[in-house]
Amino acid sequence: MSTSPPLVGERFPPVMTWMVLLVVLPLFGQCFYYLAELPPPYILSKAWPVLMAPVAIWAIARVPLPAKGGYVALMAYMMGLTPLISMIKLGNGLFDALTTTVKVWPFSYYFALAGVLVWLNPEPGRLRRIVLALGYSTFGAMLLLWMVAPASWYTSDPSKGKLMLYELERGYRIYMPMFFGVIVLFFLTRTFMRRPSFWPAVGVLVGIALEFYIYKQRASIGAALAVVGWGVLASLPARWRRILAATAAIVVPAVAVLVLLLFADKVETWLGGSLSVRQNSFALATGYLGSDVMNWLFGVGATTRFSTVTLADIFGNAQFYIADIGWVGVVFEYGL
C-alpha cells in the first residue's frame, strides 16, 4: 500500500495551526451535534461527515492506521447490511433505511481526523496543548453559563434546546458537550499517577464536582468515573493493583446491593421517570428480539422519527427510546 511521504515540520505557522485545529477538533468531537440553539455550527456539525468524506477516503487509501480493516468492515456492515435488515424486519423503504445510517457516519472520523492531522502535521506538544485548552475551556464555559445564565434560558422541552435544561428530578442542569472535558480528566489522572502532585488531583476533583453539580448526566459521569478508576488501578504496582481489584470486586457489589435494599424507594425517586422509560424500552426491545437467534446476531435495524413507519408505531408506544438502553439498544439495531 502506498503512503504519503511525511512532512518535515508543520505545514503552517504555529498560529495558523492553532486556528485550524481550534475550529476542526470540536467538529470532530461532535461538540455542536445537539446544540440546535447555535444554528451555524449545529448545521455544520451535521454536514461534517459529508464534507470530510473525501479526506476519509484519502486516509483509507494512503494513511497507515491501526485496525484500518476492522473499521472499514464495521462501516460497511452498519451502512450496508443493517439498512437491508431494517427493510426486511421493520418494513423500512429504501430511502428510510438509508436515512438511518446518518448517525453512524461519524465513524468515518477515525479516518478523516487522521487525514487532517497527517496533512497539518502539528507538533505533538502543540496538539496536546490545543486539546487540553479545549478541555479546560469546556469546564470554564460550563461554569460561566451556570453563574450568569437566568432561569428563563432553561427549557423543560428538549425539542426547544438541549444545552440548558430543567427537569423535576435533576433540576437545572447544563448538558455541556464533554468530549474534551473528559479527555482532560483522563489526562490529569494519568499525570497524577505518573508524578503525584497537588494540582492534577485538585483538577480531577473539581472537574468531577462540576459534572455532578452542573452537568448531571448520570450515565456519562459514571462511565468517566469508571475509566478514571481503571486508570488509577492500572497505574499502581502489581501487588497493590491485585489487592485493590480484589477488594473492589467484593466491596462494590456489596455496597450496591445494600444501597438498593435500604434506599430502593429513594433511588427510584432519584432516577425519576427515566427509570420507568428505560425499563419499558428494555422490555419492548428484548421482547421484539424474542427467541430468534438471527435477530440477536444481526439485529433488526432501526427507524428515524421521520420514517414512514417508526419504532413508536411498531411498538404502539411513544416512550420507546433505543438510545436509552445502552448496549441492548446496540444489539437491537446491529446485533451481537
VEXDREN-2710 file (C-alpha; in Angstrom, 1 decimal):
% VEXDREN-2710
k/r/px/py/pz
1/MET/0.0/0.0/0.0
2/SER/1.4/3.4/-0.9
3/THR/1.6/6.1/1.7
4/SER/2.1/9.8/1.6
5/PRO/5.7/11.0/2.3
6/PRO/6.0/12.5/5.7
7/LEU/6.2/16.3/6.1
8/VAL/9.3/17.8/7.6
9/GLY/7.9/20.2/10.2
10/GLU/4.4/21.7/10.4
11/ARG/2.6/22.7/7.2
12/PHE/1.6/26.1/8.6
13/PRO/2.9/28.6/11.1
14/PRO/2.0/27.8/14.7
15/VAL/-0.7/30.5/14.9
16/MET/-2.4/29.1/11.8
17/THR/-2.2/25.5/13.1
18/TRP/-3.8/26.7/16.4
19/MET/-6.6/28.4/14.5
20/VAL/-7.3/25.4/12.2
21/LEU/-7.3/22.9/15.0
22/LEU/-9.5/25.0/17.3
23/VAL/-12.1/25.0/14.6
24/VAL/-12.0/21.4/13.3
25/LEU/-11.4/19.5/16.5
26/PRO/-14.7/20.5/18.2
27/LEU/-16.4/19.4/14.9
28/PHE/-14.7/16.0/15.0
29/GLY/-15.6/15.8/18.8
30/GLN/-19.3/16.5/17.9
31/CYS/-19.4/19.4/20.3
32/PHE/-22.2/21.1/18.4
33/TYR/-24.0/18.0/17.2
34/TYR/-27.0/18.5/19.5
35/LEU/-26.8/22.3/20.0
36/ALA/-29.7/23.5/17.8
37/GLU/-29.5/26.8/19.8
38/LEU/-26.4/27.6/17.8
39/PRO/-27.7/27.1/14.2
40/PRO/-24.5/27.7/12.1
41/PRO/-22.1/25.3/14.0
42/TYR/-25.1/22.9/14.5
43/ILE/-25.7/22.7/10.8
44/LEU/-22.0/22.5/10.0
45/SER/-21.6/19.7/12.6
46/LYS/-24.4/17.7/10.9
47/ALA/-22.8/18.1/7.5
48/TRP/-19.3/17.5/8.7
49/PRO/-19.1/13.7/7.9
50/VAL/-20.2/14.5/4.3
51/LEU/-17.7/17.4/4.0
52/MET/-14.9/15.3/5.4
53/ALA/-15.8/12.2/3.3
54/PRO/-13.1/12.9/0.6
55/VAL/-10.5/13.3/3.4
56/ALA/-11.7/10.0/5.0
57/ILE/-11.4/8.2/1.6
58/TRP/-7.9/9.6/1.0
59/ALA/-6.9/8.5/4.5
60/ILE/-8.3/5.0/3.9
61/ALA/-6.2/4.7/0.8
62/ARG/-3.0/6.5/1.9
63/VAL/-2.6/6.7/5.7
64/PRO/-1.4/3.6/7.6
65/LEU/-3.7/3.3/10.7
66/PRO/-4.2/0.6/13.3
67/ALA/-7.2/-1.7/12.8
68/LYS/-7.9/0.0/9.4
69/GLY/-9.5/-3.1/8.0
70/GLY/-11.7/-3.6/11.1
71/TYR/-13.1/0.0/10.8
72/VAL/-13.8/-0.3/7.1
73/ALA/-15.6/-3.6/7.7
74/LEU/-17.6/-2.1/10.6
75/MET/-18.7/0.9/8.5
76/ALA/-19.6/-1.5/5.6
77/TYR/-21.7/-3.6/8.0
78/MET/-23.5/-0.6/9.6
79/MET/-24.1/1.3/6.4
80/GLY/-24.7/-1.6/4.0
81/LEU/-26.1/-4.7/5.8
82/THR/-28.0/-3.1/8.7
83/PRO/-30.2/-0.9/6.4
84/LEU/-31.1/-4.0/4.4
85/ILE/-32.0/-5.9/7.5
86/SER/-34.3/-3.0/8.6
87/MET/-36.1/-3.2/5.3
88/ILE/-36.8/-6.9/5.9
89/LYS/-37.5/-6.8/9.7
90/LEU/-39.1/-3.4/10.2
91/GLY/-40.6/-2.7/6.8
92/ASN/-38.4/0.4/6.0
93/GLY/-38.4/1.7/2.5
94/LEU/-35.1/2.2/0.8
95/PHE/-34.8/5.9/1.5
96/ASP/-35.9/5.5/5.1
97/ALA/-33.4/2.6/5.6
98/LEU/-30.5/4.7/4.2
99/THR/-31.5/7.6/6.4
100/THR/-31.0/5.5/9.5
101/THR/-27.3/5.3/8.7
102/VAL/-26.8/9.1/9.3
103/LYS/-26.0/8.5/13.0
104/VAL/-23.1/6.2/12.1
105/TRP/-21.4/8.4/9.5
106/PRO/-19.2/9.9/12.3
107/PHE/-17.4/6.6/12.4
108/SER/-15.6/7.9/9.3
109/TYR/-13.9/10.5/11.6
110/TYR/-11.4/7.8/12.5
111/PHE/-10.0/8.2/9.0
112/ALA/-10.9/11.9/8.4
113/LEU/-9.3/13.2/11.6
114/ALA/-6.2/11.1/10.9
115/GLY/-6.1/12.6/7.4
116/VAL/-6.4/16.2/8.7
117/LEU/-3.6/15.6/11.2
118/VAL/-1.3/14.0/8.6
119/TRP/-1.9/17.0/6.3
120/LEU/-1.3/19.6/9.1
121/ASN/1.5/17.6/10.7
122/PRO/1.2/19.5/14.1
123/GLU/4.0/19.2/16.6
124/PRO/2.8/16.7/19.2
125/GLY/3.2/19.1/22.1
126/ARG/1.2/21.7/20.3
127/LEU/-1.6/19.3/19.6
128/ARG/-1.7/18.2/23.2
129/ARG/-1.9/21.9/24.4
130/ILE/-4.8/22.6/22.0
131/VAL/-6.7/19.6/23.1
132/LEU/-6.2/20.5/26.8
133/ALA/-7.1/24.1/26.1
134/LEU/-10.4/22.9/24.6
135/GLY/-11.0/20.7/27.7
136/TYR/-10.3/23.4/30.2
137/SER/-12.5/25.8/28.2
138/THR/-15.3/23.3/28.3
139/PHE/-15.4/23.4/32.1
140/GLY/-14.8/27.1/32.2
141/ALA/-17.7/27.8/29.8
142/MET/-20.0/25.5/31.7
143/LEU/-19.2/27.2/35.0
144/LEU/-19.6/30.6/33.4
145/LEU/-23.0/29.7/32.0
146/TRP/-24.1/28.3/35.3
147/MET/-23.2/31.5/37.1
148/VAL/-24.6/34.1/34.7
149/ALA/-27.5/32.4/32.8
150/PRO/-31.0/33.4/34.0
151/ALA/-33.7/30.8/34.7
152/SER/-35.5/31.9/31.5
153/TRP/-32.7/30.4/29.4
154/TYR/-33.5/26.9/30.6
155/THR/-36.2/24.8/29.0
156/SER/-38.1/21.6/30.0
157/ASP/-38.7/20.7/26.4
158/PRO/-35.6/19.1/24.7
159/SER/-37.1/19.8/21.3
160/LYS/-36.6/23.6/22.1
161/GLY/-33.0/23.1/23.2
162/LYS/-30.7/20.6/24.7
163/LEU/-28.0/22.7/26.2
164/MET/-29.7/24.2/29.2
165/LEU/-32.4/22.0/30.7
166/TYR/-34.8/21.9/33.7
167/GLU/-36.1/18.6/35.0
168/LEU/-38.2/17.8/38.0
169/GLU/-35.7/15.0/39.1
170/ARG/-32.4/16.8/38.4
171/GLY/-33.5/20.5/38.5
172/TYR/-31.4/23.0/36.4
173/ARG/-28.5/21.5/34.5
174/ILE/-26.3/22.2/31.5
175/TYR/-25.9/19.4/29.0
176/MET/-22.4/20.6/28.1
177/PRO/-20.6/18.7/25.3
178/MET/-18.0/17.0/27.4
179/PHE/-15.7/15.3/24.8
180/PHE/-12.7/17.4/25.6
181/GLY/-13.6/17.9/29.2
182/VAL/-13.5/14.1/29.8
183/ILE/-10.1/13.9/28.0
184/VAL/-8.8/16.5/30.4
185/LEU/-10.0/14.4/33.4
186/PHE/-8.2/11.3/32.0
187/PHE/-5.1/13.4/31.3
188/LEU/-5.0/14.8/34.8
189/THR/-5.5/11.3/36.3
190/ARG/-2.6/9.9/34.3
191/THR/-0.4/12.9/35.2
192/PHE/-1.1/12.5/38.9
193/MET/-0.4/8.7/38.8
194/ARG/2.9/9.2/37.0
195/ARG/4.0/12.1/39.2
196/PRO/1.7/12.7/42.2
197/SER/1.2/16.4/42.9
198/PHE/-1.4/18.7/44.3
199/TRP/-2.8/20.4/41.2
200/PRO/-3.7/17.4/39.0
201/ALA/-5.5/15.9/41.9
202/VAL/-7.4/19.1/42.5
203/GLY/-8.2/19.4/38.8
204/VAL/-9.8/15.9/38.7
205/LEU/-11.8/16.5/41.9
206/VAL/-13.0/19.9/40.6
207/GLY/-13.9/18.5/37.2
208/ILE/-15.9/15.7/38.7
209/ALA/-17.6/18.0/41.2
210/LEU/-18.7/20.3/38.3
211/GLU/-20.1/17.4/36.4
212/PHE/-22.1/16.2/39.4
213/TYR/-23.3/19.7/40.2
214/ILE/-24.0/21.2/36.8
215/TYR/-23.8/18.5/34.1
216/LYS/-25.8/15.8/35.9
217/GLN/-25.7/13.3/33.0
218/ARG/-25.6/10.2/35.2
219/ALA/-24.5/7.5/32.8
220/SER/-21.8/9.7/31.2
221/ILE/-20.4/10.6/34.6
222/GLY/-20.5/7.0/35.8
223/ALA/-18.6/5.9/32.7
224/ALA/-16.0/8.7/33.1
225/LEU/-15.5/7.7/36.8
226/ALA/-15.1/4.0/35.8
227/VAL/-12.3/5.0/33.3
228/VAL/-10.6/7.3/35.9
229/GLY/-10.8/4.4/38.4
230/TRP/-9.4/2.0/35.9
231/GLY/-6.6/4.4/35.1
232/VAL/-5.7/4.7/38.8
233/LEU/-5.8/0.9/39.3
234/ALA/-3.8/0.2/36.1
235/SER/-1.1/2.7/37.2
236/LEU/-0.4/1.1/40.6
237/PRO/2.3/-1.5/41.3
238/ALA/1.2/-5.1/40.6
239/ARG/0.8/-6.0/44.3
240/TRP/-1.4/-3.1/45.2
241/ARG/-3.3/-3.5/41.9
242/ARG/-4.3/-7.1/42.8
243/ILE/-5.2/-6.1/46.4
244/LEU/-7.4/-3.2/45.3
245/ALA/-9.0/-5.2/42.4
246/ALA/-9.9/-8.0/44.8
247/THR/-11.3/-5.5/47.3
248/ALA/-13.3/-3.7/44.7
249/ALA/-14.8/-6.9/43.4
250/ILE/-16.1/-7.7/46.8
251/VAL/-17.0/-4.2/48.2
252/VAL/-18.6/-2.6/45.1
253/PRO/-21.3/-5.2/44.5
254/ALA/-22.0/-5.5/48.3
255/VAL/-22.4/-1.7/48.6
256/ALA/-24.7/-1.6/45.5
257/VAL/-26.9/-4.4/46.9
258/LEU/-27.0/-2.7/50.3
259/VAL/-28.0/0.6/48.8
260/LEU/-30.8/-1.0/46.7
261/LEU/-32.1/-2.8/49.8
262/LEU/-32.0/0.1/52.1
263/PHE/-32.8/3.0/49.8
264/ALA/-34.7/1.4/46.9
265/ASP/-37.5/3.9/47.1
266/LYS/-35.1/6.9/47.2
267/VAL/-33.1/5.5/44.3
268/GLU/-36.3/5.1/42.2
269/THR/-37.3/8.7/43.1
270/TRP/-33.9/10.0/42.2
271/LEU/-33.9/8.3/38.8
272/GLY/-37.4/9.6/38.3
273/GLY/-39.3/8.9/35.1
274/SER/-36.1/7.9/33.2
275/LEU/-36.0/4.6/35.1
276/SER/-39.6/3.6/34.0
277/VAL/-38.9/4.7/30.4
278/ARG/-35.7/2.6/30.3
279/GLN/-37.5/-0.4/31.8
280/ASN/-40.2/-0.1/29.3
281/SER/-37.8/0.3/26.3
282/PHE/-35.7/-2.6/27.6
283/ALA/-38.8/-4.9/27.8
284/LEU/-40.0/-3.9/24.4
285/ALA/-36.6/-4.3/22.7
286/THR/-35.8/-7.7/24.2
287/GLY/-39.4/-8.9/23.6
288/TYR/-39.1/-7.9/19.9
289/LEU/-35.8/-9.7/19.5
290/GLY/-37.5/-12.7/21.1
291/SER/-36.1/-16.2/20.6
292/ASP/-34.9/-15.7/17.0
293/VAL/-31.1/-16.2/17.1
294/MET/-30.7/-14.3/13.9
295/ASN/-32.3/-11.2/15.5
296/TRP/-29.8/-11.3/18.3
297/LEU/-26.8/-12.0/16.0
298/PHE/-27.5/-9.3/13.3
299/GLY/-30.1/-7.0/14.9
300/VAL/-33.3/-5.8/13.3
301/GLY/-32.2/-2.2/12.3
302/ALA/-33.9/1.0/13.3
303/THR/-36.1/3.8/12.1
304/THR/-35.9/7.6/12.4
305/ARG/-38.6/9.9/13.6
306/PHE/-39.1/10.9/10.0
307/SER/-39.6/7.4/8.7
308/THR/-42.9/6.3/7.2
309/VAL/-43.1/3.7/10.0
310/THR/-41.3/4.5/13.2
311/LEU/-40.4/2.2/16.1
312/ALA/-43.1/4.1/18.2
313/ASP/-45.6/3.0/15.6
314/ILE/-44.4/-0.6/15.6
315/PHE/-44.5/-0.9/19.4
316/GLY/-47.6/1.3/19.8
317/ASN/-45.7/3.3/22.4
318/ALA/-44.3/6.8/22.0
319/GLN/-41.9/6.3/25.0
320/PHE/-39.7/3.8/23.3
321/TYR/-36.1/5.2/23.0
322/ILE/-33.5/2.8/21.6
323/ALA/-30.6/5.2/22.6
324/ASP/-31.6/5.0/26.3
325/ILE/-30.9/1.3/26.8
326/GLY/-27.1/1.3/26.1
327/TRP/-25.7/-2.0/24.7
328/VAL/-29.1/-3.6/24.5
329/GLY/-30.0/-0.8/22.0
330/VAL/-26.8/-1.5/20.0
331/VAL/-27.7/-5.3/19.9
332/PHE/-31.3/-4.4/18.9
333/GLU/-30.1/-2.4/15.9
334/TYR/-26.8/-4.0/14.9
335/GLY/-26.8/-7.4/16.6
336/LEU/-24.1/-9.1/18.7
END
